[in-house]
Amino acid sequence: QQHQPATADGTMTDNIQYVCLTIYLFALVSLFTYGMNCYLLMIFYRLKRPKALKQHAAIKRNYYRNFSVTDWPRVTIQLPIFNERYVVERLIQSVCQFDYPRELLEIQILDDSTDDTAGIARAVAGQMIDRGFDIQYIHRDNRIGFKAGALKEGLETAKGELVGIFDADFVPFPNFLKETIPYFTDPDIGMLQTRWGHINSDYSLLTRAQSMGIDGHFGVEQASRAWSGFFMNFNGTAGIWRKTTIEDAGGWQADTLTEDLDLSYRAQLKGWKLRFVTDVVCPAEVPVTINAFKSQQHRWAKGSIQTAKKNLGQLFIKSDVSLLVKVQAFLHLTHYMVHPMMLLVVLTSIPMLYSQWFHGTIAFPTMVFTLFCLATCGPSTMYLFSQKILYKDWKSRIKFLPFLMCLGTGIAVNNTKAVLEAFFNIKSGFVRTPKYGIKKQGDTWHSKRYSIPLNAISILEFFLGVYSLAGLVMFLFFSKYLVSPFLLIYTSGFFYVFFLSVKHGYGKTQS
């Protein structure tokens, strides 16, 4: 006989039970919606991929057949940096290795640094100028507008009709421009985004998990959105804009923390087309500490909701795109809402255990289990699918999926804070993700500058881990086994992120 709370019918009033049920189901259905959309994006990917790959091959083939070097466009490469002493030299040197006519290439180093990065960047720029490169070193004494402000100021003097942008942690290959400029023969193309690669994915379990998550976004989601005619976005780096597109869309604006996402939507609302190319890979350094990753995620989560508040009204009211495109744009911009929904599910799980619905019939727990499965398996399936289409050794990578699932749930407290700040217009600065020049397992970030310390969010992660664990034990005690596995995922996630936060805040070893 199954255990059942002795007070299941009496301790909670009907009104409280209905409130808990409403919150629980709302959060669960929301997670289900975002999860099911992952399946939809994978379906669109499979349907559109053959035609898209043929078109991409034809674009490059026709371009180099019909255009000589004298017809190639002038390109400006912008390198926005801020206190990047460990990677700035690598960045500048990689861009100077582009296989592109020097007379058609301009490089802008947009430096807001307040430490010795400025001296390093200026010295490397001088060396490259002596070698015949057209390089502008622009140093600002303030960070007005942060990255958006630096890009905006650089654009005012940019000589290129195309503008490529690279963050400090990226190392583009020499053929980057030759692989990307052919797409701009279409005058309606305003931006081309390339796929992010990973320099240090095998550094730790944390970087493995992050790399798999990035692969899911670039390997499947970005490609599916671009090929299906949905709104997509520039990811802030490893892409090229048409200068007139930036100007026509209103230029770089600093009223959100994701200036790249904001500009992308404003450009598409103006009628410009954005494209993604999956076979051009630009390697980058994945954050090696959990606190750096949390800072990055906080900025992306808050900026996404800010962008949604700024642009969704015009998209739904004034834009004449299809309803499917609008719905996809809504799910795209509000994707980080999954994290508050996760917390609502966790917080209401124990109260729901004491409600009549979990004990009246098997129908309700079965429905909850089904929604949980579909919501959880959607993103996981997309991540596994991305490994299959991107890597020949994809089977050996599957073992890292549990760590990505723990990371995705454990980051919920951090990202919920970001979402709430966006909704309530709470101001916060642009905190850039620290880079340490990490390439292989033997490299270390310890004792280097720019580390992000432990903060109070970790305390909440710990208590939510304890709360989830208590819920797991109670569900098992009352023989409610269908929901228990999902509480185990939440428990593992909160404790995993808390443990890494403390370890990287005070520890001296890799994770």
Residue pairs with C-beta under 8 A, 6 or more apart in sequence:
2 478
2 479
3 477
3 478
3 479
4 359
4 478
5 353
5 354
5 359
5 478
7 354
8 354
8 355
8 356
8 358
8 359
9 356
11 354
12 20
12 351
12 354
12 355
16 351
17 355
17 356
17 357
20 348
20 351
20 352
20 355
21 352
21 355
21 357
23 344
23 348
24 344
24 345
24 348
24 349
24 352
26 344
27 340
27 341
27 342
27 344
27 345
27 348
28 341
28 345
28 368
28 371
28 372
28 375
29 371
30 337
30 338
30 341
31 338
31 341
31 342
31 345
31 371
31 372
31 375
32 371
32 374
32 375
33 331
34 331
34 335
34 337
34 338
34 375
34 378
34 379
35 374
35 375
35 376
35 377
35 378
35 379
36 374
36 375
36 378
37 328
37 331
37 378
38 378
38 379
38 381
38 382
39 378
39 381
39 382
41 220
41 221
41 224
41 225
41 382
42 220
42 224
42 381
42 382
42 385
44 224
44 227
44 228
45 220
45 223
45 224
45 227
48 224
48 227
48 228
49 223
49 227
51 227
52 223
52 226
52 227
56 277
56 279
59 182
59 183
59 185
60 179
60 182
62 182
62 185
63 181
63 182
63 185
64 182
67 185
69 101
72 100
72 101
72 104
72 181
73 104
73 160
73 161
73 162
73 181
73 184
74 104
74 105
74 106
74 159
74 160
74 161
74 162
75 100
75 104
75 105
75 106
75 160
75 161
75 162
75 163
75 164
75 177
75 181
75 240
76 106
76 107
76 108
76 154
76 158
76 159
76 160
76 162
76 163
76 164
76 243
77 95
77 98
77 105
77 106
77 107
77 108
77 160
77 163
77 164
77 165
77 166
78 108
78 110
78 151
78 154
78 155
78 158
78 163
78 164
78 165
78 166
79 91
79 92
79 95
79 107
79 108
79 109
79 110
79 165
79 166
79 168
80 110
80 112
80 147
80 150
80 151
80 154
80 165
80 167
81 88
81 91
81 109
81 110
81 111
81 112
81 113
81 117
81 121
81 168
82 111
82 112
82 113
82 114
82 117
82 143
82 147
82 432
83 113
83 114
83 115
83 117
83 432
83 449
83 450
84 91
84 113
84 117
84 168
84 435
85 115
85 116
85 117
85 120
85 449
86 435
86 436
86 437
86 448
87 168
87 169
87 285
87 435
87 436
87 437
88 117
88 120
88 121
88 124
88 168
89 120
89 121
89 124
90 171
90 437
91 166
91 168
91 169
91 170
91 171
92 107
92 109
92 121
92 124
92 125
92 128
93 124
93 128
94 170
94 171
94 172
95 107
95 166
95 172
96 107
96 128
96 131
96 133
97 174
98 105
98 172
98 174
98 176
98 177
99 174
99 175
99 177
99 178
100 177
100 178
102 132
102 133
102 134
103 134
105 133
105 134
105 177
106 134
106 135
106 136
106 158
106 159
106 160
107 128
107 133
107 134
107 135
107 136
108 135
108 136
108 138
108 154
108 157
108 158
109 121
109 125
109 135
109 136
109 137
109 138
110 138
110 140
110 150
110 151
110 153
110 154
111 117
111 118
111 121
111 137
111 138
111 139
111 140
112 139
112 140
112 142
112 143
112 146
112 150
113 121
113 139
115 449
118 139
121 137
122 137
122 139
125 135
125 137
128 135
129 135
136 154
136 157
138 150
138 153
138 154
140 149
140 150
140 153
143 149
143 430
144 254
145 152
145 252
145 254
146 254
146 429
146 430
147 236
147 259
147 430
147 432
148 252
148 253
148 254
148 259
149 252
149 254
151 165
151 252
151 259
152 251
152 252
155 163
155 243
155 246
155 247
155 251
155 252
158 243
160 243
161 242
161 243
161 244
162 181
162 184
162 240
162 241
162 242
162 243
163 240
163 241
163 242
163 243
163 246
164 176
164 177
164 180
164 239
164 240
164 241
165 236
165 237
165 238
165 239
165 240
165 241
166 172
166 237
166 238
166 282
167 236
167 237
167 284
168 435
169 284
169 285
169 433
169 435
170 237
170 238
170 282
170 283
170 284
170 285
171 199
171 282
171 283
171 284
172 238
172 282
172 283
173 281
173 282
173 283
176 194
176 280
176 282
179 194
179 277
179 280
180 192
180 194
180 240
180 277
180 280
181 240
183 189
183 192
183 275
183 277
184 192
184 240
184 242
186 273
188 271
188 272
188 273
189 242
189 272
189 273
189 274
189 275
190 241
190 242
190 245
190 249
190 267
190 272
190 273
190 274
191 234
191 239
191 240
191 241
191 242
191 245
191 264
191 267
191 272
191 274
191 275
192 239
192 240
192 274
192 275
192 276
192 277
193 222
193 226
193 232
193 233
193 234
193 235
193 238
193 239
193 274
193 275
193 276
193 277
194 238
194 239
194 276
194 277
194 280
194 281
194 282
195 218
195 219
195 222
195 238
195 276
195 277
195 278
195 279
195 280
195 281
195 282
196 214
196 218
196 235
196 238
196 281
196 282
196 283
196 284
197 281
197 282
197 283
197 284
198 207
198 211
198 214
198 283
198 284
198 286
199 283
199 284
199 285
199 286
199 438
199 439
200 207
200 285
200 286
200 288
200 438
200 439
200 440
200 443
201 207
201 208
201 210
201 211
201 286
202 208
202 440
202 441
203 286
203 288
203 438
203 440
203 441
203 443
203 510
204 288
204 441
204 510
204 511
205 400
205 403
205 511
206 288
206 289
206 290
206 293
206 403
206 407
206 500
206 511
207 286
207 287
207 288
208 397
208 400
208 403
209 400
209 403
209 404
209 406
209 407
210 286
210 287
210 293
210 404
210 407
211 286
212 383
212 386
212 387
212 397
212 400
212 401
212 404
213 383
213 404
213 407
213 408
214 286
215 383
215 386
215 387
215 390
216 379
216 382
216 383
216 385
216 386
218 235
218 278
218 386
219 278
219 385
219 386
219 389
219 390
220 382
220 385
220 386
220 389
221 382
222 232
222 235
222 276
222 278
223 276
223 278
224 230
225 231
225 232
225 276
225 328
225 332
226 232
226 274
226 275
226 276
227 276
229 325
230 324
230 325
230 328
230 329
230 332
231 264
231 265
231 268
231 274
231 315
231 325
231 328
231 329
231 332
232 264
232 274
232 276
232 332
233 260
233 261
233 264
233 265
233 274
233 332
234 241
234 260
234 261
234 263
234 264
234 274
235 260
236 258
236 259
236 260
237 282
237 284
238 282
238 284
242 272
245 267
245 272
246 252
246 263
246 267
248 267
248 270
248 272
249 263
249 266
249 267
249 269
249 270
249 272
250 263
250 266
251 263
252 259
252 263
253 259
253 262
253 263
255 262
255 306
255 310
256 262
256 303
256 306
256 307
256 310
257 299
257 300
257 302
257 303
257 306
257 428
257 430
258 299
258 300
258 303
258 304
258 306
258 307
259 303
261 303
261 304
261 307
261 333
262 303
262 306
262 307
262 310
262 311
264 274
265 307
265 311
265 315
265 329
265 333
266 311
267 274
268 274
269 311
269 314
269 315
269 318
269 319
285 435
285 436
285 437
285 438
285 439
287 293
287 296
287 433
287 434
288 436
288 438
288 445
288 510
289 434
289 445
289 451
289 452
289 504
290 497
290 500
290 501
290 503
290 504
290 511
291 451
291 452
291 453
291 454
291 455
291 501
291 504
291 505
292 433
292 434
292 451
292 452
293 407
293 411
293 433
294 411
294 414
294 452
294 457
294 497
294 501
295 431
295 433
295 452
296 433
297 411
297 414
297 415
297 418
298 414
298 415
298 417
298 418
298 431
299 418
299 430
299 431
299 433
300 336
301 336
301 339
301 415
301 418
301 419
301 422
302 418
302 419
302 421
302 422
302 428
303 422
304 333
304 334
304 335
304 336
304 422
305 333
305 334
305 336
305 337
305 418
305 419
305 422
305 423
306 422
307 333
308 330
308 333
308 334
309 422
309 423
311 333
312 329
312 330
312 333
315 321
315 326
315 329
316 326
316 330
319 326
336 415
336 418
336 419
337 419
339 411
339 412
339 415
339 416
339 419
340 412
340 416
340 419
340 420
342 409
342 412
342 490
343 412
343 413
343 416
343 464
345 490
346 464
346 467
346 468
346 471
346 487
346 490
347 467
349 468
349 471
349 475
349 483
349 487
350 467
350 470
350 471
350 474
352 358
353 471
353 474
353 475
353 478
353 480
357 364
358 364
358 365
358 480
365 480
365 482
365 483
366 482
368 482
368 483
369 482
369 483
372 483
372 486
376 405
376 486
376 489
379 408
380 401
380 405
383 401
383 404
384 394
384 398
384 401
387 394
387 397
387 398
388 394
391 397
403 496
405 489
405 493
406 489
406 492
406 493
406 496
406 497
407 493
407 496
407 497
408 493
409 489
409 490
409 492
409 493
409 494
410 461
410 492
410 493
410 494
410 495
410 496
410 497
410 498
411 493
411 497
412 493
412 494
413 457
413 460
413 461
413 464
413 494
414 457
414 461
414 497
417 457
420 426
421 428
431 452
434 449
434 450
434 451
434 452
435 450
436 443
436 445
436 448
436 450
437 443
438 444
438 445
441 510
444 510
445 451
446 508
451 504
453 505
454 501
454 502
454 505
454 506
457 501
458 497
458 498
458 501
458 502
458 505
461 494
461 495
461 497
461 498
461 501
462 494
462 495
462 498
464 490
464 494
465 491
465 494
465 495
465 498
468 487
468 490
468 491
468 494
469 491
469 495
471 487
472 484
472 487
472 488
472 491
475 481
475 483
475 484
475 487
476 484
500 511
503 509
503 511
504 511
